[in-house]
Amino acid sequence: MAEPRREWWRGAVIYQVYPRSFADTNGDGIGDLPGVTEHLEHIASLGVDGVWLSPFFTSPMKDFGYDVADYLGIDPIFGTMDDFDRLVEKAHRLGLKVIIDQVYSHTSDLHAWFQESRQDKSNPKADWYVWADPKPDGTPPSNWQSVFGGPAWTWDARRHQYYMHNFLKEQPQLNVRNPEVQEALLSVARFWLDRGVDGFRCDALNFSMHDPALTDNPPVLTPGKRTRPFDYQHHFFNQSHEDIPAFLTRLRQVADSYGDDRFLVAEVGGERANEEMKLYTQGPDRLHSAYGFLYLYADRLTTDLVDRGPAMWPGGPGEGWPSWTFSNHDAPRALSRWVEGRDEKAFAEMALLLLMTLRGNVFVYQGEELGLPQAKVPFERLVDPEAIINWPETLGRDGARTPMPWKADNGFAGFSEAEPWLPVDPRHRALAVAEQEKDPSATLHLARRLIALRKAHPALRTGSMTMLDSPDHLLLFTRQEWDENLLCAFNIGHDPIAWRPPAGWGVVQAVNCSDPWPGELPPLAGLVLSEPR
């Protein structure tokens, strides 16, 4: 029986580029769009289906592009609209889809919409942001806390009101419930679809609507380590409102009007992320996929952690499609979170195989194909507001955002001719692209083989996933599609594990184990085996 037509994005591998740190072509120490275009051949050589670009829009860079001052403009540090058009054209010529960020929950305080909104209570955009009167004692209207620390409210003397911000005070909250705001945001989506993008990654989507009654959030009473005031509350009322899915349906209608090959994926974090990801992707008229922070914020890789993924997405009727990522610009690199003193190269390669065998789409963060560890950034070089506020309690985001190493012998690892905005970690030089290209045993070459493996096997790309009972540190699951049945086995522990594959099953891919048959699986070994037919 012939395989039915499958959407390009279902089971796809998408490569995330953080443009600020990818490649600098004009010598200012900051990556730019021409730098991405210049290295698209590297991305295409991995065999991925598409590229996701983190924000490059006009911004004062208080949150490095996630504080958008003009949704329709390119920030000059990244280039021009012509540069963007050339990037899209070349990517498409190389067979790569282009996904860009859309930030619909908030803007920069320098956005023209907010500048107008804050003038008074009666201007045409007065209700485009979330404004509220103080309590009788002058304090904020609710107890809501910002992700980056402190109240989620800032006083504005012009309106004699507080405005809401779930993140920095320079990121005022849009009133996405307002129909005019929705129309404006949908017009933004049309603008970029008209320029040829293939879809959107919707940032912090569950923050886009709140409880209009401004009900106080209840406290978290269970014990546990907390590094921010934000962590002391259940976020039932400052986000995650039940009206969000109706807006997503409108966004999906816009995307579908450009053809059935556009792709919409949501970023959804927080304690209710599991149910919200399912809600935002349920049925045929919402988003195509969603991802959360199950793996991104986990400090250890365990069998229980991996088990939770397929348990969340069992594949029931009307269910959406998951996406997974181990690392991105918002979290310390998985290698450094999970390696626990073991061999970094071996761990990076085992983790790549694990990622490629998960059911859903997978995002590969720039440098993950090289096995980059989290960079060490001294306090005096930190620029990320979250890293600075929480130092030294967390690894921070700066260490995941340092420049991509292209050459080992260049002054700044081939990223720039000038001092980069974040320092190059000396450990990254030996892992540079040019160095790994010369070494057949390098992680880069294995990454290409593993992505090709996923594309070659329907069971890995779109098949079902069933977790199997196994001893501690031995991770076993099957992937099945049509008449193909694969068994995936991983020793994620520190010691060998006694285990034999079922009789007759053949090795499709082995990582960190040259011979799986002696009766034990070495530490950090990964296997994909096929059932005999």
PLY file of the C-alpha trace (Angstrom):
ply
format ascii 1.0
element vertex 533
property float x
property float y
property float z
element edge 532
property int vertex1
property int vertex2
end_header
0.00 0.00 0.00
1.35 3.42 -0.94
2.13 5.81 1.89
-0.50 8.60 2.05
0.51 12.20 1.43
2.15 13.60 4.55
2.50 17.25 5.46
6.12 18.39 5.22
6.15 19.50 8.85
4.84 16.29 10.40
7.89 14.63 11.91
10.17 17.32 10.51
13.59 18.30 11.82
13.88 22.09 12.11
17.13 23.90 12.85
16.93 26.92 15.13
19.10 29.91 14.35
19.65 32.64 16.93
20.70 35.30 14.38
22.52 37.49 16.89
24.99 34.66 17.51
25.17 32.82 14.19
27.51 34.81 11.94
28.54 38.48 11.69
29.28 39.87 8.23
29.65 43.61 8.91
32.19 43.52 11.73
30.08 44.89 14.57
30.33 41.76 16.71
26.63 40.90 16.27
25.29 38.24 13.95
23.07 39.35 11.08
20.79 38.08 8.34
23.51 38.04 5.65
25.49 35.84 8.05
22.62 33.37 8.16
22.32 33.43 4.38
26.06 32.86 4.01
25.85 29.67 6.07
22.59 28.22 4.79
24.57 25.52 2.97
25.77 24.26 6.35
22.19 24.03 7.59
21.00 22.34 4.41
23.90 19.86 4.60
22.47 18.55 7.86
19.43 17.29 5.98
16.92 19.26 8.05
13.55 20.28 6.67
13.57 23.90 7.70
15.09 26.72 9.70
13.50 28.70 12.52
14.81 32.24 12.93
14.61 33.89 16.34
13.52 37.57 16.23
15.27 40.01 13.92
12.60 42.73 14.13
13.16 46.36 15.10
13.82 46.38 18.84
15.66 48.28 21.59
17.02 44.83 22.56
16.08 44.95 26.23
15.15 41.28 25.78
17.23 40.80 22.62
14.46 41.03 20.07
11.55 39.63 22.04
10.66 43.24 22.81
9.41 44.20 19.36
9.20 47.89 18.48
8.05 47.30 14.89
6.61 43.96 13.78
7.11 44.89 10.12
10.66 46.18 10.34
14.13 44.63 10.32
16.40 45.95 13.04
19.43 47.62 11.38
21.83 45.46 13.41
20.49 42.46 11.50
20.29 44.04 8.05
17.52 45.11 5.71
14.32 43.76 4.23
16.27 42.99 1.07
18.62 40.87 3.18
15.65 38.98 4.55
14.19 38.42 1.10
17.53 37.06 -0.12
17.68 34.72 2.87
14.20 33.32 2.14
14.94 32.93 -1.55
18.17 31.05 -0.94
16.66 28.87 1.77
13.85 27.83 -0.56
16.34 27.16 -3.33
18.18 24.81 -0.94
14.94 23.04 -0.03
14.59 24.64 3.41
11.34 25.97 4.83
11.59 29.24 6.78
9.84 29.66 10.14
10.00 32.98 11.98
9.04 34.06 15.48
5.84 35.94 16.20
5.52 37.63 19.59
1.82 38.21 20.17
1.61 38.61 23.95
3.60 41.84 24.32
5.60 44.51 22.50
8.39 46.90 23.38
7.40 50.02 25.29
8.88 51.89 22.30
6.34 50.40 19.89
4.18 53.11 18.31
1.07 51.33 19.56
2.15 51.63 23.18
3.42 55.17 22.77
-0.07 56.16 21.64
-1.85 53.99 24.20
-0.08 55.54 27.17
-0.97 59.14 26.27
-4.42 59.11 27.89
-7.48 56.93 28.50
-9.42 58.02 25.40
-7.04 57.73 22.43
-7.75 55.22 19.64
-5.29 52.70 21.12
-6.12 53.32 24.77
-7.40 49.75 25.12
-4.70 48.04 23.06
-2.68 47.22 26.19
-3.62 46.01 29.66
-4.21 49.03 31.90
-5.77 49.05 35.36
-6.42 51.48 38.19
-4.53 51.08 41.44
-6.11 49.67 44.55
-7.37 52.32 47.00
-4.00 52.28 48.77
-2.13 52.94 45.51
-0.70 49.43 45.16
-0.95 47.38 41.95
-4.34 45.97 40.99
-3.32 42.35 41.58
-0.52 40.30 43.10
0.74 39.06 39.72
4.51 38.71 39.41
6.79 39.15 36.41
8.86 36.28 35.04
11.97 38.47 35.34
11.34 39.50 38.94
9.09 41.93 40.78
5.44 42.88 40.21
3.87 42.42 36.78
2.64 46.02 36.99
4.37 49.36 36.40
2.88 52.77 37.20
2.44 55.25 34.35
2.00 58.88 35.45
0.36 59.99 32.20
-2.64 57.70 32.56
-2.52 57.49 36.35
-2.80 53.74 35.90
-0.67 50.64 36.03
0.17 48.72 32.88
0.76 44.98 32.93
3.91 43.16 31.82
4.51 39.45 32.32
8.17 39.96 31.48
10.29 43.13 31.62
8.63 46.47 32.36
9.82 47.43 28.86
7.53 44.68 27.48
3.96 45.91 28.06
1.20 43.35 27.73
-1.00 43.57 24.64
-4.73 43.32 25.18
-5.14 40.49 22.69
-8.80 40.11 23.65
-9.43 43.44 21.87
-10.69 42.68 18.30
-8.66 45.59 16.90
-5.47 44.15 18.39
-6.27 40.76 16.92
-6.78 42.31 13.50
-3.47 44.15 13.78
-1.62 40.96 14.74
-3.24 38.99 11.92
-2.17 41.73 9.52
1.39 41.22 10.77
1.07 37.51 10.01
-0.16 38.26 6.48
2.74 40.65 5.90
5.33 37.94 6.55
3.40 35.22 4.75
3.29 37.54 1.76
7.09 37.71 1.93
7.30 33.94 1.58
7.74 32.56 5.10
6.43 29.05 5.63
5.14 29.45 9.16
5.47 30.86 12.62
6.75 29.86 16.03
4.41 31.70 18.41
6.33 32.93 21.44
4.92 32.63 24.99
1.50 32.00 23.54
-0.27 31.12 26.78
0.64 34.57 28.11
-1.43 36.29 25.43
-4.67 36.60 27.45
-5.41 37.00 31.15
-8.37 37.02 33.53
-10.09 40.41 32.95
-11.21 40.47 36.60
-7.51 40.62 37.60
-8.01 37.94 40.23
-5.03 37.38 42.53
-2.98 34.26 41.85
-2.92 31.75 44.73
0.40 30.90 46.39
2.36 27.71 45.76
2.33 25.88 49.09
4.38 22.83 48.16
8.06 22.89 49.17
10.76 23.39 46.57
13.59 25.63 45.47
12.44 28.99 44.08
14.71 31.61 42.54
12.10 34.20 41.50
8.96 35.77 43.01
7.20 34.39 39.92
7.78 30.87 41.23
5.81 31.50 44.42
2.44 31.63 42.61
0.16 29.39 40.62
-0.36 31.29 37.37
-4.06 30.72 37.00
-5.13 34.27 36.24
-2.30 36.32 34.66
-2.20 33.96 31.64
-3.88 30.97 30.01
-7.35 32.43 29.53
-10.01 30.30 27.87
-10.43 32.82 25.01
-6.97 32.08 23.55
-8.05 29.14 21.32
-10.59 31.31 19.46
-7.79 33.67 18.43
-5.67 30.71 17.34
-8.49 29.59 15.06
-8.37 33.00 13.39
-4.60 32.72 13.00
-4.95 29.24 11.48
-7.50 30.58 8.99
-5.00 33.21 7.88
-2.24 30.60 7.50
-4.50 28.21 5.59
-5.47 30.98 3.17
-1.88 30.79 1.89
-2.08 27.06 1.22
-2.08 23.88 3.21
1.69 23.75 3.69
2.05 26.57 6.23
3.09 25.54 9.74
2.18 27.04 13.13
3.87 25.91 16.34
3.34 27.31 19.82
5.77 27.74 22.68
3.86 26.91 25.86
5.46 26.94 29.30
4.26 26.75 32.87
2.62 24.29 35.21
-0.38 23.71 32.93
1.64 23.48 29.72
0.60 19.88 29.05
-3.12 20.63 28.89
-2.60 23.95 27.10
-0.44 22.44 24.36
-3.18 19.89 23.72
-5.86 22.59 23.79
-4.04 24.88 21.36
-3.52 22.09 18.81
-6.81 20.23 19.16
-8.76 19.53 15.99
-8.16 20.80 12.44
-8.69 24.53 13.06
-6.01 25.42 15.61
-2.23 25.27 15.55
-0.39 22.35 13.98
1.97 21.71 16.87
3.25 22.91 20.24
6.25 22.42 22.46
6.91 23.05 26.12
9.78 22.93 28.53
9.65 19.28 29.59
13.22 18.68 28.43
14.44 22.28 28.23
14.33 22.91 31.97
15.04 19.38 33.22
18.28 19.16 35.19
18.69 15.39 34.64
17.94 12.96 31.84
16.01 10.03 33.30
13.78 7.28 31.95
10.84 8.82 33.82
11.46 12.14 32.07
11.40 10.55 28.62
8.33 8.48 29.55
6.35 11.67 30.17
6.56 12.76 26.52
4.56 9.97 24.86
2.26 9.86 27.89
1.33 13.48 27.16
0.74 12.80 23.46
-0.69 9.28 23.06
-2.11 10.00 19.61
-5.83 10.01 20.37
-8.59 11.23 18.01
-8.44 14.96 17.31
-5.12 15.30 19.11
-2.53 17.70 17.79
1.08 16.94 17.01
3.94 17.45 19.47
7.29 19.12 18.95
10.38 18.52 21.09
13.64 20.25 21.75
16.44 19.53 24.23
18.15 22.93 23.88
17.33 26.43 22.67
18.09 30.10 23.32
15.98 30.14 26.50
17.63 27.30 28.42
21.14 26.10 29.27
22.38 23.55 26.76
21.17 20.03 27.51
24.66 18.57 27.30
25.83 20.54 30.33
22.60 19.97 32.25
22.62 16.22 31.73
26.19 14.98 31.25
26.97 14.50 34.98
30.73 14.30 34.47
30.61 11.72 31.69
32.26 11.92 28.27
30.73 14.98 26.59
31.12 13.77 23.01
29.58 10.39 23.79
26.70 12.00 25.63
26.05 14.57 22.89
25.86 11.82 20.27
23.59 9.59 22.34
21.31 12.57 22.99
21.13 13.37 19.26
20.02 9.81 18.51
17.43 9.99 21.28
16.08 13.27 19.93
15.81 11.84 16.42
13.82 8.84 17.65
11.11 10.78 19.50
7.58 10.96 18.11
6.82 14.47 16.89
8.77 17.27 15.27
12.23 17.98 16.63
14.13 21.26 16.86
17.92 21.22 16.73
19.48 24.32 18.26
22.51 25.83 16.53
25.67 24.14 17.78
23.83 21.04 18.95
25.06 19.28 15.81
28.60 20.06 17.02
28.09 18.80 20.56
28.63 22.24 22.11
28.51 22.41 25.91
27.07 25.41 27.73
29.55 28.27 27.40
31.08 29.82 30.48
30.31 33.54 30.57
31.85 35.58 33.40
29.48 37.79 35.37
30.95 40.99 33.95
30.07 39.80 30.40
26.47 38.76 31.17
23.83 40.71 29.24
20.67 38.63 29.66
18.43 40.29 32.28
17.26 36.94 33.62
20.86 35.70 34.01
21.92 38.86 35.81
18.94 38.89 38.19
19.32 35.22 39.12
23.12 35.02 39.20
24.69 32.76 40.44
21.67 30.54 41.15
21.14 29.45 37.54
23.30 28.75 34.51
21.39 31.48 32.66
20.63 31.93 28.98
23.78 33.76 27.89
25.81 30.56 27.97
23.50 29.06 25.33
23.66 32.18 23.15
27.41 32.59 22.61
28.76 32.79 19.05
28.60 29.82 16.73
32.17 28.52 16.19
32.97 28.20 12.49
36.80 28.09 12.55
39.21 27.14 15.33
42.12 29.38 14.28
40.20 32.59 13.71
40.40 35.27 16.42
36.71 34.93 17.24
36.12 31.40 15.96
35.08 32.62 12.51
32.00 34.34 13.90
33.21 37.93 13.49
36.26 40.08 12.87
35.36 42.13 15.96
34.86 41.35 19.64
31.50 39.53 19.79
28.59 40.68 21.93
29.17 37.55 24.04
32.57 35.88 24.43
33.64 32.77 22.55
34.17 29.90 24.97
37.70 28.48 24.35
36.28 24.93 24.57
34.13 25.64 21.51
37.09 26.27 19.21
38.07 22.62 18.94
34.43 21.83 18.09
34.22 24.39 15.27
32.51 23.43 12.03
35.72 23.54 9.96
37.52 21.25 12.42
34.71 18.72 12.51
34.35 18.68 8.74
37.92 17.27 8.57
37.24 14.50 11.11
35.05 11.58 9.92
34.42 10.59 13.55
33.16 14.06 14.55
29.70 14.67 16.01
28.78 16.81 12.99
29.00 13.86 10.60
27.02 11.66 12.95
24.35 14.36 13.23
23.92 14.26 9.46
23.60 10.47 9.51
21.05 10.52 12.32
18.87 13.13 10.61
19.04 11.04 7.42
18.09 7.98 9.48
14.97 9.72 10.74
13.96 10.80 7.24
14.55 7.33 5.83
12.28 5.52 8.29
8.56 6.38 8.38
8.36 4.72 11.81
10.76 7.34 13.20
9.26 10.29 11.38
5.56 9.75 11.95
5.06 6.37 13.60
3.53 5.53 16.95
5.69 5.36 20.07
5.24 2.80 22.83
7.31 2.83 26.00
8.46 -0.58 27.30
9.14 -1.66 30.85
12.84 -1.73 31.60
15.33 -1.53 34.47
16.53 1.83 35.78
18.71 3.76 33.30
17.68 1.50 30.41
15.31 3.32 28.11
13.31 1.10 25.74
10.56 2.02 23.31
9.21 1.00 19.93
8.37 3.13 16.90
5.92 1.65 14.41
4.44 2.75 11.10
2.74 0.50 8.58
4.80 -2.71 8.44
7.94 -1.18 9.95
8.66 -1.87 13.62
11.75 -0.40 15.28
13.09 -0.94 18.77
15.08 1.88 20.38
17.37 1.16 23.33
19.44 3.62 25.34
21.66 3.22 28.38
21.42 6.69 29.90
23.24 5.64 33.07
26.88 5.55 34.21
27.41 1.76 34.16
26.96 -1.12 31.70
23.52 -2.76 31.71
22.95 -6.45 31.03
20.63 -6.59 28.02
20.26 -8.50 24.79
18.18 -7.43 21.79
15.40 -9.80 20.72
16.61 -12.64 18.55
16.75 -11.83 14.87
16.44 -8.06 15.18
19.01 -6.18 13.10
20.97 -3.08 13.98
19.86 -0.01 12.01
21.95 2.49 13.96
24.37 2.17 16.87
25.93 4.99 18.88
28.72 4.40 21.41
28.56 0.63 21.05
30.43 -1.17 18.30
28.87 -4.56 18.99
25.52 -4.85 20.76
25.58 -8.63 21.12
27.92 -9.43 24.05
25.03 -9.22 26.48
25.43 -5.75 27.89
24.81 -2.21 26.76
27.67 0.22 27.52
26.98 3.57 29.23
25.64 6.22 26.83
24.98 3.59 24.16
22.07 4.02 21.82
20.60 1.47 19.43
17.89 1.40 16.81
16.96 -2.13 15.75
14.52 -3.40 13.13
12.17 -6.33 13.47
12.80 -9.10 10.95
10.19 -9.29 8.21
0 1
1 2
2 3
3 4
4 5
5 6
6 7
7 8
8 9
9 10
10 11
11 12
12 13
13 14
14 15
15 16
16 17
17 18
18 19
19 20
20 21
21 22
22 23
23 24
24 25
25 26
26 27
27 28
28 29
29 30
30 31
31 32
32 33
33 34
34 35
35 36
36 37
37 38
38 39
39 40
40 41
41 42
42 43
43 44
44 45
45 46
46 47
47 48
48 49
49 50
50 51
51 52
52 53
53 54
54 55
55 56
56 57
57 58
58 59
59 60
60 61
61 62
62 63
63 64
64 65
65 66
66 67
67 68
68 69
69 70
70 71
71 72
72 73
73 74
74 75
75 76
76 77
77 78
78 79
79 80
80 81
81 82
82 83
83 84
84 85
85 86
86 87
87 88
88 89
89 90
90 91
91 92
92 93
93 94
94 95
95 96
96 97
97 98
98 99
99 100
100 101
101 102
102 103
103 104
104 105
105 106
106 107
107 108
108 109
109 110
110 111
111 112
112 113
113 114
114 115
115 116
116 117
117 118
118 119
119 120
120 121
121 122
122 123
123 124
124 125
125 126
126 127
127 128
128 129
129 130
130 131
131 132
132 133
133 134
134 135
135 136
136 137
137 138
138 139
139 140
140 141
141 142
142 143
143 144
144 145
145 146
146 147
147 148
148 149
149 150
150 151
151 152
152 153
153 154
154 155
155 156
156 157
157 158
158 159
159 160
160 161
161 162
162 163
163 164
164 165
165 166
166 167
167 168
168 169
169 170
170 171
171 172
172 173
173 174
174 175
175 176
176 177
177 178
178 179
179 180
180 181
181 182
182 183
183 184
184 185
185 186
186 187
187 188
188 189
189 190
190 191
191 192
192 193
193 194
194 195
195 196
196 197
197 198
198 199
199 200
200 201
201 202
202 203
203 204
204 205
205 206
206 207
207 208
208 209
209 210
210 211
211 212
212 213
213 214
214 215
215 216
216 217
217 218
218 219
219 220
220 221
221 222
222 223
223 224
224 225
225 226
226 227
227 228
228 229
229 230
230 231
231 232
232 233
233 234
234 235
235 236
236 237
237 238
238 239
239 240
240 241
241 242
242 243
243 244
244 245
245 246
246 247
247 248
248 249
249 250
250 251
251 252
252 253
253 254
254 255
255 256
256 257
257 258
258 259
259 260
260 261
261 262
262 263
263 264
264 265
265 266
266 267
267 268
268 269
269 270
270 271
271 272
272 273
273 274
274 275
275 276
276 277
277 278
278 279
279 280
280 281
281 282
282 283
283 284
284 285
285 286
286 287
287 288
288 289
289 290
290 291
291 292
292 293
293 294
294 295
295 296
296 297
297 298
298 299
299 300
300 301
301 302
302 303
303 304
304 305
305 306
306 307
307 308
308 309
309 310
310 311
311 312
312 313
313 314
314 315
315 316
316 317
317 318
318 319
319 320
320 321
321 322
322 323
323 324
324 325
325 326
326 327
327 328
328 329
329 330
330 331
331 332
332 333
333 334
334 335
335 336
336 337
337 338
338 339
339 340
340 341
341 342
342 343
343 344
344 345
345 346
346 347
347 348
348 349
349 350
350 351
351 352
352 353
353 354
354 355
355 356
356 357
357 358
358 359
359 360
360 361
361 362
362 363
363 364
364 365
365 366
366 367
367 368
368 369
369 370
370 371
371 372
372 373
373 374
374 375
375 376
376 377
377 378
378 379
379 380
380 381
381 382
382 383
383 384
384 385
385 386
386 387
387 388
388 389
389 390
390 391
391 392
392 393
393 394
394 395
395 396
396 397
397 398
398 399
399 400
400 401
401 402
402 403
403 404
404 405
405 406
406 407
407 408
408 409
409 410
410 411
411 412
412 413
413 414
414 415
415 416
416 417
417 418
418 419
419 420
420 421
421 422
422 423
423 424
424 425
425 426
426 427
427 428
428 429
429 430
430 431
431 432
432 433
433 434
434 435
435 436
436 437
437 438
438 439
439 440
440 441
441 442
442 443
443 444
444 445
445 446
446 447
447 448
448 449
449 450
450 451
451 452
452 453
453 454
454 455
455 456
456 457
457 458
458 459
459 460
460 461
461 462
462 463
463 464
464 465
465 466
466 467
467 468
468 469
469 470
470 471
471 472
472 473
473 474
474 475
475 476
476 477
477 478
478 479
479 480
480 481
481 482
482 483
483 484
484 485
485 486
486 487
487 488
488 489
489 490
490 491
491 492
492 493
493 494
494 495
495 496
496 497
497 498
498 499
499 500
500 501
501 502
502 503
503 504
504 505
505 506
506 507
507 508
508 509
509 510
510 511
511 512
512 513
513 514
514 515
515 516
516 517
517 518
518 519
519 520
520 521
521 522
522 523
523 524
524 525
525 526
526 527
527 528
528 529
529 530
530 531
531 532
